[in-house]
Amino acid sequence: MPQSTMRLVDLAAVVLEFSSTVAEIGARNIARLGRQVSCSKGCGACCRQVTPLAPPEAFMIAEWVESLAAKPRTRLQNRFAEATKQLESSGLLPELARLQKASSLSEETMRDISQEYFKQQIPCPFLANESCSIYAMRPSRCREYLVTSSPIHCQNPYEQQVERLPISIRLSEALARLWAEATQTPLQLIPLSLALEWSSQNIHNRTIGADARQMLQGLLFHIAQIAVDYERQAQDKEKLIIE
């Protein structure tokens, strides 16, 4: 990667394939153990979950929508507006605003918000015929969310056991940390359904960036740190179970 200034938004688009590559490696590994990824085209159950994005990913999505011709752009903007209307009527909009302050929320609180969101069955604005209409540029959370359990379980993931692919680099979290450092702001995650609204409110931050090589090094550092953090959390939970 050449030494040149690069927007964080553009970096997000460039590194998305990291998530796909890691997921593919994970799928091949479990295949050797006789298990298969059960996700397939036409199953959009997971497309009714919150799907938190890092701020650069939210800008990336917004810019892609803006690049479309008038008719498809308006159609998508209307879908986002409809999702917001459903969130308002259900009383979930303030709860999702809390999700944007990820650093102040416990894992249990985030799970409660996510579960209530799923109950509303609000489809992702990009869902068409139960398939992703932006598959080639889908966010990292979507790329890393693959399951090996029966698709039937995905219809109610909070009451049935959904077994996810164990390998994930949590790219969105790493990008969110990188963004927080660059902007000197608290860690935040943007629900995909609110990406256009958030982006329009923060349009002055779209150009934030730095040296491309330094940003990539920072991103890789955060990916490694997140892996360490989650491994430590897993060990702590295991100790609690044993005790």
ABEGO torsion letter per residue (X at the ends): XBBBBBBAAAAAAAAAAAAAAAAAAAAAAAAAAGBBBABBBGBAAAAABAGBBBAAAAAAAAAAAAABBAAAAAAAAAAAAAAAAAAAAAGAAAAAAAAABAAABBAAAAAAAAAAAAAAGBBBAABBGGBBAAAAABBAAAAABBBABBAAAAABAAABBBBBBABBAGAAAAAAAAAAAAAGBBBBBBBAAAAAAAAAAAAAAAABBBBAAAAAAAAAAAAAAAAAAAAAAAAAAAAAAAX
